[in-house]
């Protein structure tokens, strides 16, 4: 009887060790998690939309998208860079002229819209008509968001989305995209996004954009 018990215990021990070994092996062979999709951008964590090479040329038409004071800073910067440009905060397709690049200074301001005598929907319609005409005429579009976190919110975001959907390239002050909203739009639309630390870095970024 004792001999029989020893045999049973030995057999049970062998079964236990085998099960443990199989468990460890299964853990080692567990496949890696597949690439997950970012629900905000629509792209996977391994695949992103390709970014096209863009070369910007003069002359330039600069316009506001949202009528914020940021457009005045952009105007000063591109003047400092020495670009041949025309600035028109209420530009339409009729103002494209011989422009080869359309620069959008994006940032919504309810005060600025009021001073310009236009509401948000009217501004969106104006800008969309202008961007559509630029696309039809082969005019490249450069989207700038330099207002940082202060120039975000429901109003500004309303202008950011269509601008990035139409743009060929974008320059963004990093602090204004802490939520990755613009990064996601750039990825979805296959355009490059260049982050800069502050407004003062816009000068170099624009110089580089027109030097490619």
C-alpha positions in Angstrom: 0.0 0.0 0.0 2.8 2.4 0.9 4.5 1.5 -2.4 1.3 2.3 -4.3 1.0 5.8 -2.5 4.6 6.6 -3.5 3.8 5.8 -7.1 0.7 8.0 -7.1 2.5 10.9 -5.4 5.4 10.7 -7.9 3.0 10.7 -10.8 1.2 13.7 -9.4 4.5 15.6 -9.0 5.4 14.9 -12.6 2.0 16.1 -13.9 2.4 19.3 -11.8 5.9 20.1 -13.2 4.7 19.4 -16.8 1.8 21.8 -16.4 4.1 24.5 -15.0 6.5 24.1 -17.8 3.8 24.4 -20.4 2.5 27.5 -18.7 5.9 29.2 -18.8 6.3 28.2 -22.4 2.9 29.7 -23.3 3.9 33.0 -21.5 7.2 33.1 -23.4 5.4 32.5 -26.8 2.6 35.0 -26.2 2.5 37.1 -29.4 3.1 40.8 -29.3 0.1 43.0 -29.2 -0.9 44.2 -32.7 -0.6 47.8 -33.8 -3.5 49.8 -32.3 -5.3 52.5 -34.0 -5.4 56.0 -32.6 -9.1 56.9 -32.6 -8.3 60.6 -32.7 -6.0 60.5 -35.8 -7.3 57.4 -37.5 -3.7 56.1 -37.9 -2.0 53.1 -36.3 0.9 53.3 -33.9 3.1 51.8 -36.6 1.8 53.4 -39.8 1.4 57.1 -40.4 0.3 58.9 -43.6 3.2 59.7 -45.9 4.5 63.3 -45.8 5.0 64.9 -49.1 8.0 67.1 -49.9 6.9 70.7 -50.2 8.7 73.6 -51.8 7.3 77.1 -51.1 7.8 80.0 -53.5 7.2 83.7 -53.7 5.2 85.8 -54.1 3.1 85.2 -51.0 -0.5 86.1 -50.0 -0.9 86.3 -46.2 -4.3 86.2 -44.7 -5.9 85.7 -41.2 -8.0 82.7 -40.4 -10.0 83.8 -37.4 -9.1 87.5 -37.3 -6.7 87.3 -34.3 -3.8 89.6 -33.7 -1.5 86.8 -34.6 -1.6 87.8 -38.3 0.1 91.0 -37.4 3.0 89.1 -35.9 3.2 86.9 -38.9 3.2 89.9 -41.1 6.2 91.4 -39.2 8.1 88.1 -39.4 7.7 87.5 -43.1 8.6 91.1 -43.7 11.8 90.6 -41.7 12.5 87.4 -43.7 12.3 89.5 -46.8 9.6 87.6 -48.7 7.7 89.3 -51.5 4.2 89.3 -50.0 0.8 90.9 -49.8 -1.3 90.9 -46.6 -5.0 90.9 -46.7 -6.9 89.8 -43.6 -10.1 89.4 -45.6 -8.7 88.0 -48.8 -10.8 86.0 -51.2 -10.0 84.1 -54.4 -10.1 87.5 -56.2 -7.0 88.5 -54.3 -4.8 85.5 -55.2 -3.3 87.3 -58.1 0.1 85.7 -59.1 0.7 84.3 -55.6 2.5 81.0 -55.4 2.1 80.5 -51.7 -0.9 81.2 -49.4 0.1 81.6 -45.7 -2.7 81.2 -43.2 -2.2 82.8 -39.8 -4.7 80.7 -37.7 -6.3 81.9 -34.5 -9.8 82.8 -33.6 -10.7 86.1 -31.9 -14.3 87.1 -31.2 -13.1 90.7 -30.8 -11.2 90.6 -34.1 -14.1 89.1 -35.9 -16.4 91.8 -34.6 -14.0 94.5 -35.7 -13.8 93.0 -39.1 -17.6 92.9 -39.3 -17.8 89.1 -39.9 -19.0 86.2 -37.8 -17.3 82.8 -37.4 -19.4 81.1 -40.1 -18.7 83.9 -42.5 -15.0 83.8 -41.8 -15.0 80.0 -42.4 -16.8 80.4 -45.7 -14.4 83.1 -46.9 -11.3 81.1 -46.0 -12.7 77.9 -47.5 -13.4 79.7 -50.8 -9.9 81.1 -50.8 -8.3 77.8 -50.0 -10.3 76.0 -52.7 -9.2 78.6 -55.3 -5.6 78.2 -54.2 -5.8 74.4 -54.6 -7.3 74.8 -58.1 -4.5 77.2 -59.1 -1.6 75.1 -57.8 -0.9 77.6 -55.0 0.8 75.9 -52.0 -0.7 76.5 -48.5 1.4 77.0 -45.4 -0.6 76.9 -42.1 0.8 78.7 -39.1 -0.4 78.5 -35.5 1.9 80.6 -33.4 -0.5 81.8 -30.6 0.3 78.9 -28.3 -2.1 77.6 -25.7 -3.8 81.0 -25.5 -5.0 80.7 -29.1 -6.8 77.4 -28.6 -10.4 76.7 -27.6 -13.7 76.1 -29.4 -13.5 79.2 -31.6 -9.9 78.7 -32.8 -10.3 74.9 -33.2 -13.1 75.6 -35.6 -10.6 77.4 -37.9 -7.7 75.1 -37.3 -9.4 72.0 -38.7 -10.2 73.2 -42.2 -6.9 75.0 -42.5 -4.9 71.8 -41.8 -7.1 69.8 -44.1 -6.2 72.1 -47.0 -2.5 72.9 -46.0 0.6 71.4 -47.6 2.7 72.0 -44.5 2.3 73.5 -41.0 4.4 75.3 -38.4 3.1 75.2 -34.8 4.3 76.6 -31.5 4.5 73.4 -29.5 2.7 74.8 -26.4 -0.5 75.2 -28.5 -0.7 71.5 -29.3 -0.3 69.8 -26.0 -3.4 67.7 -26.8 -2.0 66.6 -30.2 -5.0 68.0 -32.0 -2.9 69.5 -34.8 -0.5 66.6 -34.9 -3.5 64.3 -35.5 -4.8 66.6 -38.3 -1.4 66.7 -39.9 -1.1 62.9 -39.8 -4.6 62.4 -41.2 -4.0 64.7 -44.1 -0.4 63.5 -44.8 1.3 66.9 -44.3 4.4 67.8 -42.4 4.2 69.6 -39.0 7.1 71.5 -37.6 7.0 72.3 -33.9 8.8 75.4 -32.7 9.4 76.4 -29.1 8.2 80.1 -29.4 7.0 82.7 -31.7 10.5 84.0 -32.2 11.5 80.7 -33.8 8.9 81.3 -36.6 11.5 83.4 -38.5 13.9 80.5 -38.9 11.1 78.1 -39.7 9.7 80.3 -42.5 13.2 80.9 -43.9 13.7 77.1 -44.0 10.3 76.5 -45.6 11.2 78.9 -48.5 14.7 77.6 -48.8 13.8 74.0 -49.7 
